[in-house]
Amino acid sequence: QTTFRRKVYEVLETSEKSNQLSLIVDTALVILIVINTISVVLESVGSINTRFGWLFENIEIISVMVFTIEYILRLWVAPENPEDSSHKSPRIKHALSPMAIIDLLAILPFYLTYLFAIDLRFLRVLRLLRILKLTRYSSAMTILLDVFREEASAFFAGFFILLVLARLAARGAYL
């Protein structure tokens, strides 16, 4: 017997060609992510934002609504995931997974600007993290994330050396 939650899980997970609804949902989410990313970039151009700011705001509201519903549904269906079902609290395990954190960071700036009266415009840059949501739908992006995960220490060491050299170069230029 397949439960409703199980059916929702199957629709939300990476689609198989046989599941038409899952394929439609995946395609719609990818299109929304691409539209949203283009919108965020175009919004940063003053003249375009002046003319189409209303459109960018509507795209943002619709996107956040859809991504919030997706996030909540993914938390709800987490016990259906075979990898998480044996865990004591599959929803917490899912919420702490890298993809769930990316999903949360994609919607969090929107809600934070309404919750706090301080200027949090710098958080709007986090909206570009929505492009990382594509890793769920692209094997190439998944491979790239796996490489970053495997070689994190090498990337950190290279970044640290880069920071030290940049600091030395800036100090040398100053002197």
Solvent accessible surface area in square Angstrom, and as a share of the most:
residue,aa,sasa,rsa
1,Q,223,0.99
2,T,73,0.42
3,T,70,0.41
4,F,149,0.62
5,R,70,0.26
6,R,71,0.26
7,K,111,0.47
8,V,22,0.12
9,Y,23,0.09
10,E,75,0.34
11,V,26,0.15
12,L,10,0.05
13,E,60,0.27
14,T,85,0.49
15,S,27,0.17
16,E,122,0.55
17,K,182,0.77
18,S,101,0.65
19,N,44,0.23
20,Q,115,0.51
21,L,102,0.51
22,S,0,0.00
23,L,71,0.35
24,I,98,0.50
25,V,38,0.22
26,D,12,0.06
27,T,67,0.39
28,A,56,0.44
29,L,11,0.05
30,V,44,0.25
31,I,93,0.47
32,L,27,0.14
33,I,0,0.00
34,V,65,0.37
35,I,77,0.39
36,N,2,0.01
37,T,20,0.12
38,I,94,0.48
39,S,8,0.05
40,V,15,0.09
41,V,81,0.46
42,L,67,0.34
43,E,29,0.13
44,S,93,0.60
45,V,68,0.39
46,G,52,0.50
47,S,86,0.55
48,I,55,0.28
49,N,56,0.29
50,T,121,0.71
51,R,177,0.65
52,F,73,0.31
53,G,22,0.21
54,W,162,0.57
55,L,68,0.34
56,F,10,0.04
57,E,96,0.43
58,N,70,0.36
59,I,32,0.16
60,E,14,0.06
61,I,63,0.32
62,I,92,0.47
63,S,0,0.00
64,V,1,0.01
65,M,109,0.49
66,V,53,0.31
67,F,2,0.01
68,T,25,0.14
69,I,102,0.52
70,E,8,0.03
71,Y,25,0.09
72,I,103,0.52
73,L,57,0.28
74,R,8,0.03
75,L,41,0.21
76,W,90,0.32
77,V,4,0.02
78,A,4,0.03
79,P,26,0.16
80,E,31,0.14
81,N,31,0.16
82,P,91,0.57
83,E,137,0.61
84,D,13,0.07
85,S,62,0.40
86,S,107,0.69
87,H,81,0.36
88,K,196,0.83
89,S,34,0.22
90,P,22,0.14
91,R,94,0.34
92,I,104,0.53
93,K,79,0.33
94,H,27,0.12
95,A,31,0.24
96,L,126,0.63
97,S,32,0.21
98,P,75,0.47
99,M,44,0.19
100,A,0,0.00
101,I,74,0.38
102,I,20,0.10
103,D,3,0.01
104,L,64,0.32
105,L,57,0.28
106,A,0,0.00
107,I,7,0.03
108,L,58,0.29
109,P,2,0.01
110,F,37,0.15
111,Y,78,0.30
112,L,39,0.19
113,T,54,0.32
114,Y,151,0.57
115,L,127,0.63
116,F,108,0.45
117,A,116,0.90
118,I,122,0.62
119,D,89,0.46
120,L,18,0.09
121,R,166,0.61
122,F,144,0.60
123,L,27,0.14
124,R,93,0.34
125,V,106,0.61
126,L,53,0.26
127,R,15,0.06
128,L,72,0.36
129,L,49,0.24
130,R,0,0.00
131,I,74,0.38
132,L,56,0.28
133,K,2,0.01
134,L,32,0.16
135,T,5,0.03
136,R,37,0.14
137,Y,45,0.17
138,S,35,0.23
139,S,87,0.56
140,A,71,0.55
141,M,50,0.22
142,T,61,0.35
143,I,111,0.56
144,L,91,0.45
145,L,44,0.22
146,D,59,0.31
147,V,67,0.38
148,F,94,0.39
149,R,139,0.51
150,E,139,0.62
151,E,83,0.37
152,A,55,0.43
153,S,89,0.58
154,A,59,0.46
155,F,98,0.41
156,F,141,0.59
157,A,49,0.38
158,G,38,0.36
159,F,115,0.48
160,F,114,0.48
161,I,102,0.52
162,L,111,0.55
163,L,93,0.46
164,V,62,0.35
165,L,103,0.51
166,A,55,0.43
167,R,161,0.59
168,L,110,0.55
169,A,67,0.52
170,A,58,0.45
171,R,118,0.43
172,G,47,0.45
173,A,90,0.70
174,Y,169,0.64
175,L,154,0.77
